[in-house]
Amino acid sequence: MPELPEVETIKNGLGICLNATILESKVYNFQLRYPVPHNISELIHNRQILEITRRSKYLILKLDNGFLLFHFGMTGRLNITQHYRKEQHDHLVFALDNGLIISYNDSRKFGAILWIDGVLEKHPLIKNLGVEPFSTAFNAEHLYNKCLIRKIPIKQLFMEGKAVVGVGNIYSSEVLFDARIHPTRLANTITSKECKQLYQSVQAILSKAIKAGGTTIKDFRNHEGNLGYFTQQLMVYGRDGQHCLLCHSVIIKITQNNRSSYYCSKCQV
């Protein structure tokens, strides 16, 4: 957390900052997952925000001299306000010429703030990412070809982010339930027909989550401090021991690669 829908929600909220210029900034803590560049304040000073994009779970501000990249780890978030008061765990704050102030807050410090002054697509964190789920490159045939060559659980294939990005732990459980596929099924046993359903489920579940403002399990808040309401639409994630909303069988929780997976004991095969 946050996963793709949450980062997309933050990206959309930051639209009010487009074309603004960063007047000043302050770093309260340089030690996150990766060290924050020591000269970040100088790099972004008096620079204009030309574009606000997302790549996988990375939020990217394109400035007129490079890219400011955020990864939110487990608990990171960006807050936007006109009247800033420092909060515990604020690590970076910068003021814009439109009167808005943006702050990055991360209680567990697993997130990252990076500066990229070269080609964005060649950066080590970006260059090996899979295709975006709403891009023309992602389709049922692409997913089937990726599944064919991987003898790993289908849940793990989604979690790796090399076939398609953005289907993280929460949404992979929901996607697999929607497609009626068991999370331990080996990817290379998934049929072409099932990949068509998986493709549709990926787009449907992520679209619904974005529309609902993401999912708040514990920490996520959007740029205004609001919860993500897709939590109310979760069919299996976090519902172990409860009855399936479709068939009334029991929802099962298992551990895969040290992450929790949830599935219906009857609906998914």
C-alpha positions as CSV (number, residue, x, y, z in Angstrom):
1,M,0.0,0.0,0.0
2,P,-0.6,2.3,-1.7
3,E,-1.1,0.4,-4.9
4,L,-1.9,1.6,-8.4
5,P,-5.4,2.9,-7.7
6,E,-4.3,4.8,-4.7
7,V,-1.4,6.4,-6.6
8,E,-3.7,7.2,-9.5
9,T,-6.0,8.9,-7.0
10,I,-3.2,11.0,-5.6
11,K,-2.0,11.9,-9.2
12,N,-5.5,13.1,-10.1
13,G,-5.7,15.2,-7.0
14,L,-2.4,16.9,-7.8
15,G,-3.8,18.2,-11.0
16,I,-4.4,21.5,-9.4
17,C,-0.6,21.9,-9.1
18,L,0.0,21.5,-12.8
19,N,2.1,24.4,-14.3
20,A,2.8,25.8,-10.8
21,T,6.4,26.8,-9.8
22,I,8.1,25.5,-6.7
23,L,9.1,28.6,-4.7
24,E,10.8,27.0,-1.7
25,S,11.2,23.6,0.0
26,K,12.4,22.0,3.2
27,V,13.6,18.5,3.9
28,Y,13.0,17.3,7.5
29,N,14.4,13.8,7.0
30,F,16.9,12.6,4.3
31,Q,16.8,8.9,5.4
32,L,14.0,7.1,3.6
33,R,14.2,3.8,1.7
34,Y,16.8,5.5,-0.4
35,P,18.6,8.6,0.8
36,V,16.9,11.8,-0.3
37,P,19.3,13.8,-2.6
38,H,21.1,16.2,-0.3
39,N,20.7,19.0,-2.8
40,I,17.0,18.3,-3.6
41,S,15.9,21.8,-2.5
42,E,18.4,23.4,-4.9
43,L,17.3,21.1,-7.7
44,I,13.6,22.0,-7.5
45,H,13.9,25.6,-6.5
46,N,12.0,27.9,-9.0
47,R,11.2,25.0,-11.2
48,Q,7.9,24.6,-12.9
49,I,5.7,21.4,-12.7
50,L,5.2,20.6,-16.4
51,E,3.5,17.2,-16.0
52,I,2.1,14.9,-13.3
53,T,2.2,11.2,-14.3
54,R,2.2,7.7,-12.8
55,R,4.3,4.7,-13.8
56,S,3.2,1.6,-11.9
57,K,3.2,2.7,-8.2
58,Y,5.5,5.6,-8.8
59,L,4.2,9.2,-8.9
60,I,6.3,11.4,-11.1
61,L,6.4,15.2,-11.3
62,K,8.1,16.3,-14.5
63,L,9.9,19.6,-13.8
64,D,11.6,21.8,-16.4
65,N,15.0,20.4,-15.4
66,G,14.2,16.7,-14.5
67,F,11.9,14.4,-12.7
68,L,10.8,14.2,-9.0
69,L,9.8,10.6,-8.3
70,F,7.8,9.5,-5.3
71,H,7.2,5.9,-4.1
72,F,4.9,5.6,-1.1
73,G,6.1,2.4,0.4
74,M,3.6,1.2,3.0
75,T,2.4,4.4,4.6
76,G,3.5,7.3,2.4
77,R,1.2,10.0,1.2
78,L,1.2,13.5,-0.2
79,N,-0.9,16.2,1.4
80,I,-2.0,19.5,-0.2
81,T,-3.0,22.5,1.8
82,Q,-3.0,26.3,1.9
83,H,-2.2,26.5,5.6
84,Y,0.7,24.2,6.4
85,R,1.3,22.9,9.9
86,K,4.1,20.4,10.3
87,E,2.9,16.9,11.2
88,Q,4.9,14.1,12.7
89,H,6.6,12.1,9.9
90,D,6.6,14.9,7.4
91,H,9.8,14.5,5.4
92,L,9.6,17.0,2.5
93,V,7.5,20.1,2.1
94,F,7.4,22.5,-0.8
95,A,5.5,25.7,-1.5
96,L,4.1,26.6,-4.9
97,D,3.4,30.0,-6.5
98,N,-0.3,29.3,-6.6
99,G,-0.5,29.4,-2.8
100,L,-0.6,25.6,-2.3
101,I,1.8,23.6,-0.1
102,I,2.6,20.0,-0.7
103,S,4.1,17.7,2.0
104,Y,5.3,14.1,1.9
105,N,4.4,12.2,5.0
106,D,5.6,8.6,5.7
107,S,5.4,7.1,9.2
108,R,7.3,3.9,8.4
109,K,9.8,5.5,6.0
110,F,9.6,2.8,3.4
111,G,8.8,5.2,0.7
112,A,11.3,7.1,-1.5
113,I,11.9,10.6,-3.0
114,L,14.2,10.4,-5.9
115,W,15.6,12.9,-8.5
116,I,16.1,11.8,-12.1
117,D,17.8,14.2,-14.5
118,G,18.3,11.7,-17.4
119,V,15.9,9.6,-19.4
120,L,13.1,8.5,-17.2
121,E,12.5,5.2,-19.0
122,K,16.1,4.2,-18.5
123,H,16.2,4.6,-14.7
124,P,16.8,1.3,-12.9
125,L,13.5,1.4,-11.0
126,I,11.5,2.1,-14.2
127,K,13.1,0.3,-17.1
128,N,12.1,-3.3,-16.2
129,L,8.5,-2.6,-15.3
130,G,5.7,-4.4,-17.1
131,V,3.1,-2.7,-19.3
132,E,0.4,-0.5,-17.8
133,P,-3.0,-2.2,-17.3
134,F,-4.8,0.5,-19.3
135,S,-2.3,0.8,-22.1
136,T,-2.8,-0.6,-25.6
137,A,0.1,-3.0,-24.9
138,F,-1.9,-4.8,-22.3
139,N,-4.4,-7.3,-23.7
140,A,-5.4,-11.0,-23.3
141,E,-2.8,-12.2,-25.8
142,H,0.0,-10.4,-24.0
143,L,-1.1,-11.9,-20.7
144,Y,-1.4,-15.4,-22.1
145,N,2.1,-15.2,-23.6
146,K,3.6,-14.1,-20.3
147,C,1.7,-16.9,-18.4
148,L,2.9,-19.6,-20.9
149,I,6.5,-19.2,-19.9
150,R,6.2,-19.0,-16.2
151,K,5.8,-22.0,-13.9
152,I,4.9,-19.9,-10.9
153,P,1.6,-19.2,-9.1
154,I,-0.6,-16.8,-11.0
155,K,-0.8,-14.6,-7.9
156,Q,3.0,-14.3,-7.9
157,L,3.0,-13.4,-11.6
158,F,0.8,-10.4,-10.9
159,M,2.9,-9.4,-7.8
160,E,6.1,-9.4,-9.8
161,G,4.9,-6.6,-12.0
162,K,6.7,-7.8,-15.1
163,A,3.7,-9.0,-17.0
164,V,1.6,-6.0,-16.0
165,V,2.0,-3.4,-13.3
166,G,-0.4,-2.3,-10.7
167,V,-2.1,-5.5,-9.7
168,G,-0.6,-5.6,-6.2
169,N,-1.5,-7.7,-3.2
170,I,-5.0,-6.4,-2.6
171,Y,-6.1,-6.2,-6.2
172,S,-4.6,-9.5,-7.3
173,S,-6.9,-11.3,-4.8
174,E,-9.9,-9.3,-6.1
175,V,-8.9,-9.9,-9.7
176,L,-8.5,-13.6,-9.3
177,F,-11.8,-13.9,-7.5
178,D,-13.5,-11.9,-10.3
179,A,-11.9,-14.3,-12.8
180,R,-12.7,-17.4,-10.7
181,I,-9.1,-18.5,-10.7
182,H,-7.3,-20.0,-7.6
183,P,-4.3,-17.9,-6.5
184,T,-2.0,-21.0,-6.4
185,R,-2.8,-22.1,-10.0
186,L,0.5,-22.2,-12.0
187,A,0.6,-19.4,-14.6
188,N,1.5,-21.8,-17.4
189,T,-1.7,-23.8,-16.8
190,I,-3.9,-20.7,-17.4
191,T,-5.8,-21.1,-20.7
192,S,-6.2,-18.5,-23.4
193,K,-9.9,-18.3,-22.5
194,E,-9.0,-17.7,-18.8
195,C,-6.5,-15.0,-19.8
196,K,-9.3,-13.1,-21.6
197,Q,-11.3,-13.1,-18.4
198,L,-8.2,-12.2,-16.3
199,Y,-7.6,-9.3,-18.7
200,Q,-11.1,-8.0,-18.3
201,S,-11.0,-8.5,-14.5
202,V,-7.8,-6.5,-14.2
203,Q,-9.3,-3.6,-16.0
204,A,-12.6,-3.8,-14.3
205,I,-11.3,-4.1,-10.7
206,L,-8.7,-1.4,-11.1
207,S,-11.2,0.9,-12.7
208,K,-13.7,0.5,-9.9
209,A,-11.0,1.0,-7.3
210,I,-9.8,4.3,-9.0
211,K,-13.4,5.5,-9.2
212,A,-13.8,4.8,-5.5
213,G,-10.6,6.7,-4.6
214,G,-8.6,3.6,-3.8
215,T,-8.7,1.2,-0.8
216,T,-8.0,2.1,2.8
217,I,-7.1,-1.0,4.8
218,K,-5.1,0.9,7.5
219,D,-3.1,3.9,6.5
220,F,-4.1,5.2,3.0
221,R,-5.4,8.8,2.7
222,N,-5.6,10.8,-0.4
223,H,-4.2,14.3,-0.9
224,E,-7.1,15.8,1.1
225,G,-6.8,13.2,3.9
226,N,-9.9,11.2,2.8
227,L,-10.2,7.4,2.9
228,G,-10.4,5.2,-0.2
229,Y,-13.9,3.7,-0.4
230,F,-13.2,0.6,-2.5
231,T,-12.8,-1.1,0.9
232,Q,-16.5,-1.4,0.9
233,Q,-16.5,-3.3,-2.4
234,L,-13.9,-5.9,-1.5
235,M,-15.2,-9.4,-2.2
236,V,-12.4,-11.5,-0.6
237,Y,-9.4,-9.5,0.6
238,G,-9.4,-9.3,4.4
239,R,-12.6,-11.4,4.6
240,D,-11.1,-14.7,5.7
241,G,-13.5,-16.8,7.7
242,Q,-16.5,-14.9,6.3
243,H,-19.0,-16.2,3.8
244,C,-18.5,-15.6,0.1
245,L,-21.0,-12.9,-1.1
246,L,-21.8,-15.0,-4.1
247,C,-22.0,-18.7,-3.0
248,H,-21.8,-18.4,0.8
249,S,-18.8,-20.7,1.1
250,V,-16.0,-19.7,3.4
251,I,-13.3,-17.2,2.4
252,I,-9.8,-18.7,2.9
253,K,-6.6,-16.9,3.8
254,I,-3.2,-18.4,2.8
255,T,0.3,-17.1,2.7
256,Q,2.2,-16.8,-0.6
257,N,5.8,-15.4,-0.7
258,N,5.1,-13.9,2.8
259,R,2.0,-12.1,1.6
260,S,-1.6,-12.9,2.4
261,S,-3.9,-14.2,-0.3
262,Y,-7.6,-14.6,-0.1
263,Y,-10.0,-16.7,-2.1
264,C,-13.4,-18.4,-2.1
265,S,-13.1,-22.2,-1.4
266,K,-15.8,-22.9,-3.9
267,C,-15.8,-20.2,-6.6
268,Q,-12.1,-20.3,-7.5
269,V,-10.5,-23.3,-9.1
